[in-house]
Amino acid sequence: MKIRFRFWSGLILGILFLIGGKSNLVLAQTVGGLNLVVSPLPINLVTEPGSTVSAQLKIKNAGLLPEKIHVSLMKFSAYGDEGNPRLLDRAPGDDYFDWVHFSDNDFTMVANEWKTITMNISVPPNAAFGYYYAVTFSRFNDPTVAGERSTKILGAVASLVLLEVRVPNAVRKIEVTEFSVPKKVFEFLPVNFTIKLLNQGNVHVAPKGNIFISQGDKKDVAILDINDLKGNVLPNSSRIFTSAWSDGFPVYTDKIDNKVVETDRKGNPIQQLNWDFSQIKKLRFGKYTALMLLAYDDGKRDVPIEASLSFWVVPWRILIGVGVVVILLLFGVGQMTYLLYRMIKRK
């Protein structure tokens, strides 16, 4: 049975969009027996007007049978704030499709074979700013069905290519529109931070930075990474990045059964409290301050962005337990003192 995938939904490309992964390989889902691996993901190219730039696209047939593969070209834009791609067919005026030529458009691959395709882009002198390609690999002669908001492809995988043509009037400007936590008081970690960035320029930008957590005079209680995968924010779009502080005792973690994360009826991971007493020194309590420091390259220098917020960690169940123990101890000491006093008085 053939299964149709919407690219923008992220079922096939969910982790490919602008994220610059630590791993160079991404294994596509098996669709109708087609099983492809593409590497690297994504590809960022920078060039000047009137020049030619190339990219090496590697693809592997991870299936059990030979496959005849067809290479085609689409474009993509940002879809939502989560970094998902919205793939689109060529539209009138998209002349930058004509700049691209592949070393092979159709080829046959035996099982477990790697093949390198060269993507050559001949940039004209009047080109400027950013161009966003999606190179798709599919079975030869597999049909495609274009929709109003997306394109469906039967059994395909894509590699995203971001091309920046540098010109003097390029604008790179990032604004922080949100730096938040879901609540102001937490019983236990983790504390999940949300950072929403808006690209007000005309070129994609990949901001990167850290969150520094302190408590009173105690600096750098924790240092968290923001966008360590170097994900890009496309022009005139927003993107949300997240970071979690989970270095504490006890800490909520995903409930795992048979190496699978359990979820509730809404599909959210079920959380359970993990009591690792080897981490008891990391019991968190009190008011904390989170300072976010980001930086991005505006073409001339690194531009810093700063924001801060405060929150509390109050392990009230532990405090209640300690309070009960203290009360019982005080009661016991009082009783012993009273009995001792009675004995002394009788003598």
For each residue, the residues with C-beta under 8 A, 3 or more apart:
1: 32
2: 31 32 154 155
3: 31 32 154 155
4: 145 152 153 154
5: 9 11 12 29 31 152 153 156
6: 9 11 147 150 152
7: 12 13 76 85 86 87 134 150 151 152 153 158
8: 13 79 84 85 86 87 149 150
9: 5 6 14 84 150
10: 13 14 15 17 84 85
11: 5 6 14 29
12: 5 7 16 28 29 31 156 157 158
13: 7 8 10 16 17 84 85 87 157 158 160
14: 9 10 11 17 84
15: 10 19 21 26
16: 12 13 19 26 41 42 85 158 159 160
17: 10 13 14 42 76 83 84 85 160
18: 42 83 85 160 162 204 231 232 233 234 239
19: 15 16 41 42 83 229 230 231
20: 42 44 206 229 230 231 232
21: 15 24 26 41 229
22: 229
23: 26
24: 21 39 40 41
25: 37 38 39
26: 15 16 21 23 37 38 39 41
27: 35 37 62
28: 12 31 35 36 37 38 157
29: 5 11 12
30: 33 34 35 63
31: 2 3 5 12 28 34 154 155 156
32: 1 2 3 154 155
33: 30 63 65
34: 30 31 63 67 138 139 155 156
35: 27 28 30 61 62 63
36: 28 59 60 61 62 63 69 137 157
37: 25 26 27 28 59 60 62
38: 25 26 28 41 57 58 59 60 137 157 158 159
39: 24 25 26 58 59 60
40: 24 43 58
41: 16 19 21 24 26 38 159 160
42: 16 17 18 19 20 159 160 161 162
43: 40 55 57 159 160 161 162
44: 20 162 164 232
45: 53 55 121 161 162 163 164
46: 53 163 164 166
47: 51 52 53 121 123 163 164 165 166
48: 51 123 165 166
49: 123 124 125 126 127 128 165 167
50: 123 124 125 127
51: 47 48 123
52: 47 120 121 122 123
53: 45 46 47 120 121 123 163
54: 118 119 120 121
55: 43 45 118 119 121 161
56: 116 117 118 119
57: 38 43 116 117 118 119 135 159
58: 38 39 40 114 115 116 117
59: 36 37 38 39 69 109 114 115 116 117 137
60: 36 37 38 39 109 112 113 114 115
61: 35 36 66 67 69 109 110 111 112 113
62: 27 35 36 37 112
63: 30 33 34 35 36 67 111
64: 111
65: 33 111
66: 61 108 109 110 111
67: 34 61 63 108 109 139
68: 106 107 108 109 139 140
69: 36 59 61 106 107 108 109 137 138 139 140
70: 105 106 137 138 139 140 141 142
71: 102 104 105 106 117 135 136 137
72: 135 136 138
73: 90 97 100 133 134 135 136
74: 87 88 89 90 133 134 136 151 158
75: 87 88 89 90 94 97 131 132 133 134
76: 7 17 85 86 87 88 132 133 134 160
77: 85 86 88 132 234 237
78: 83 84 85 86 233 234 237 238 239
79: 8 84 85 86
80: 84
81: 196 238 239 240
82: 239 240
83: 17 18 19 78 231 239 240
84: 8 9 10 13 14 17 78 79 80
85: 7 8 10 13 16 17 18 76 77 78 79 134 160
86: 7 8 76 77 78 79 149 150
87: 7 8 13 74 75 76 134 150 151 158
88: 74 75 76 77 91 150 151
89: 74 75 146 151
90: 73 74 75 94 97
91: 88 94
92:
93:
94: 75 90 91 97
95: 98 99
96: 99 100 127 131
97: 73 75 90 94 100
98: 95
99: 95 96 121 122 123 124 127
100: 73 96 97 119 120 121 133
101: 119 120 122
102: 71 105 117 118 119 120 135
103: 117 118 120
104: 71 107 115 117
105: 70 71 102
106: 68 69 70 71 140
107: 68 69 104 115
108: 66 67 68 69
109: 59 60 61 66 67 68 69 113 115
110: 61 66 113
111: 61 63 64 65 66
112: 60 61 62
113: 60 61 109 110
114: 58 59 60
115: 58 59 60 104 107 109
116: 56 57 58 59
117: 56 57 58 59 71 102 103 104 135
118: 54 55 56 57 102 103
119: 54 55 56 57 100 101 102 133 135 161
120: 52 53 54 100 101 102 103
121: 45 47 52 53 54 55 99 100 163
122: 52 99 101
123: 47 48 49 50 51 52 53 99 127 163 165
124: 49 50 99 127
125: 49 50
126: 49
127: 49 50 96 99 123 124 131 165
128: 49 165 167 169 170
129: 164 165 167 170 202 203 235
130: 162 163 164 165 202 203 204 234 235
131: 75 96 127 162 163 165
132: 75 76 77 160 161 162 163 204 234
133: 73 74 75 76 100 119 160 161 162 163
134: 7 73 74 75 76 85 87 158 159 160 161
135: 57 71 72 73 102 117 119 158 159 160 161
136: 71 72 73 74 153 156 157 158
137: 36 38 59 69 70 71 156 157 158 159
138: 34 69 70 72 142 144 153 154 155 156 157
139: 34 67 68 69 70 142 154 155 156
140: 68 69 70 106
141: 70
142: 70 138 139 153 154 155 156
143: 154
144: 138 151 152 153 154
145: 4 151 152
146: 89 151 152
147: 6 150 151 152
148:
149: 8 86
150: 6 7 8 9 86 87 88 147
151: 7 74 87 88 89 144 145 146 147
152: 4 5 6 7 144 145 146 147
153: 4 5 7 136 138 142 144 156
154: 2 3 4 31 32 138 139 142 143 144
155: 2 3 31 32 34 138 139 142
156: 5 12 31 34 136 137 138 139 142 153
157: 12 13 28 36 38 136 137 138
158: 7 12 13 16 38 74 87 134 135 136 137
159: 16 38 41 42 43 57 134 135 137
160: 13 16 17 18 41 42 43 76 85 132 133 134 135
161: 42 43 45 55 119 132 133 134 135
162: 18 42 43 44 45 130 131 132 133 204 232
163: 45 46 47 53 121 123 130 131 132 133
164: 44 45 46 47 129 130 170 203 204
165: 47 48 49 123 127 128 129 130 131
166: 46 47 48 170 299
167: 49 128 129 170
168:
169: 128
170: 128 129 164 166 167 201 202 203 299
171: 200 201 202 203
172: 201 203 205 296 297 298 299 303
173: 199 200 201 298
174: 197 198 199 200 201 205 207 233 294 296 303 305
175: 197 198 200 305
176: 179 195 196 197 198 292 294 305 307
177: 196 197 198 238
178: 194 195 196 240
179: 176 193 194 195 196 292 307 308 309
180: 193 194 309
181: 184 191 192 193 194 290 309 311
182: 192 194
183: 186 311
184: 181 310 311 312
185: 311 312 313 314
186: 183 189 191 311 312 313 314
187: 313 314 315 316 317
188: 248 250 251 252 273 284 313 315
189: 186 245 246 247 248 251 252 284 313
190: 244 245 246 248 251 252
191: 181 186 244 245 288 311 313
192: 181 182 242 243 244
193: 179 180 181 211 224 242 243 244 245 290 292
194: 178 179 180 181 182 240 241 242
195: 176 178 179 226 240 241 242 243 292 294
196: 81 176 177 178 179 238 239 240 241
197: 174 175 176 177 207 233 238 239 240 241 294
198: 174 175 176 177 233 237 238
199: 173 174 204 205 233 234 235 236 237 238 239
200: 171 173 174 175 236
201: 170 171 172 173 174 205 235
202: 129 130 170 171 235 236
203: 129 130 164 170 171 172 235
204: 18 130 132 162 164 199 232 233 234 235
205: 172 174 199 201 232 233 296 297
206: 20 227 230 231 232 233 296
207: 174 197 226 227 233 294 295 296 305
208: 226 227 228 230 294 295 296
209: 226 227 292 293 294 295 305
210: 223 224 225 226 292 293
211: 193 222 223 224 226 243 245 290 291 292 293
212: 219 220 222 223 290 291 292 293
213: 220 221 222 223 224 245 288 289 290 291
214: 218 219 220 221 288 289 291
215: 218 221 286 287 288 289
216: 286 287
217:
218: 214 215 221
219: 212 214
220: 212 213 214 223
221: 213 214 215 218 288
222: 211 212 213 245 247
223: 210 211 212 213 220
224: 193 210 211 213 243 244 245
225: 210 228 243
226: 195 207 208 209 210 211 241 243 292 294
227: 206 207 208 209 230 231 241
228: 208 225
229: 19 20 21 22
230: 19 20 206 208 227
231: 18 19 20 83 206 227 239 241
232: 18 20 44 162 204 205 206
233: 18 78 174 197 198 199 204 205 206 207 237 238 239
234: 18 77 78 130 132 199 204 237 239
235: 129 130 199 201 202 203 204
236: 199 200 202
237: 77 78 198 199 233 234
238: 78 81 177 196 197 198 199 233
239: 18 78 81 82 83 196 197 199 231 233 234
240: 81 82 83 178 194 195 196 197
241: 194 195 196 197 226 227 231
242: 192 193 194 195
243: 192 193 195 211 224 225 226
244: 190 191 192 193 224
245: 189 190 191 193 211 213 222 224 248
246: 189 190 251 253
247: 189 222 251 282
248: 188 189 190 245 251 279 282 283 284 313
249: 275 276 277 279 280 281 282 283 284
250: 188 273 274 275 276
251: 188 189 190 246 247 248 273 274 276 279
252: 188 189 190 271 272 273 274
253: 246 271 272 274
254: 261 262 269 270 271 272
255: 261 262 269 270 271 272
256: 259 260 261 262
257: 260 262
258:
259: 256
260: 256 257
261: 254 255 256 269 270
262: 254 255 256 257 269 270
263: 266 267 268 269 270
264: 267 268 270
265:
266: 263
267: 263 264
268: 263 264
269: 254 255 261 262 263
270: 254 255 261 262 263 264
271: 252 253 254 255
272: 252 253 254 255
273: 188 250 251 252
274: 250 251 252 253
275: 249 250
276: 249 250 251 279
277: 249 280
278:
279: 248 249 251 276 282
280: 249 277 283
281: 249
282: 247 248 249 279
283: 248 249 280 315 318
284: 188 189 248 249 288 313 315
285: 313 314 315
286: 215 216 312 313
287: 215 216 310 311 312
288: 191 213 214 215 221 284 310 311 312 313
289: 213 214 215 308 309 310
290: 181 193 211 212 213 308 309 310 311
291: 211 212 213 214 306 307 308
292: 176 179 193 195 209 210 211 212 226 305 306 307 308
293: 209 210 211 212 304 305 306
294: 174 176 195 197 207 208 209 226 304 305 306
295: 207 208 209 302 303 304 305
296: 172 174 205 206 207 208 302 303 305
297: 172 205 301 302 303
298: 172 173 301 302 303
299: 166 170 172
300:
301: 297 298
302: 295 296 297 298
303: 172 174 295 296 297 298
304: 293 294 295
305: 174 175 176 207 209 292 293 294 295 296
306: 291 292 293 294
307: 176 179 291 292
308: 179 289 290 291 292
309: 179 180 181 289 290
310: 184 287 288 289 290
311: 181 183 184 185 186 191 287 288 290
312: 184 185 186 286 287 288
313: 185 186 187 188 189 191 248 284 285 286 288
314: 185 186 187 285 319
315: 187 188 283 284 285 318 319
316: 187 319 320
317: 187 320 321
318: 283 315 321 322
319: 314 315 316 322 323
320: 316 317 323 324
321: 317 318 324 325
322: 318 319 325 326
323: 319 320 326 327
324: 320 321 327 328
325: 321 322 328 329
326: 322 323 329 330
327: 323 324 330 331
328: 324 325 331 332
329: 325 326 332 333
330: 326 327 333 334
331: 327 328 334 335
332: 328 329 335 336
333: 329 330 336 337
334: 330 331 337 338
335: 331 332 338 339
336: 332 333 339 340
337: 333 334 340 341
338: 334 335 341 342
339: 335 336 342 343
340: 336 337 343 344
341: 337 338 344 345
342: 338 339 345 346
343: 339 340 346 347
344: 340 341 347
345: 341 342
346: 342 343
347: 343 344
